[in-house]
Amino acid sequence: MARFKTRIMFKLVKELSDQFKKSLKDELLGKADKKHKDAKKKNYRQVSQEFAKSFTKNKGVRFYDKKGSGYIKGGKKKYD
């Protein structure tokens, strides 16, 4: 009788652990799939525009030429 109870308990524990692993796996895959879809929504043009805005927001775009280096903002060069 004790052997039978042990087998049943072992099966229950195994089923519960398998069930937990499957749900965790599905959760992780779901999150990864959602992030991938969100990233695919933005196209290259949107990403590059956001990137350009972040540079021009503060100082401008960094440049180097014969006179020296500085930032271009609003089409005007400002040297360091």
Secondary structure, DSSP 4 states (H G I P E B T S, - for coil): -HHHHHHHHHHHHHHHHHHHHHHHHHHHHHHHHHHHHHHHHS-HHHHHHHHHHHHHHHT-EEEE-SS-EEEEETTEEEE-
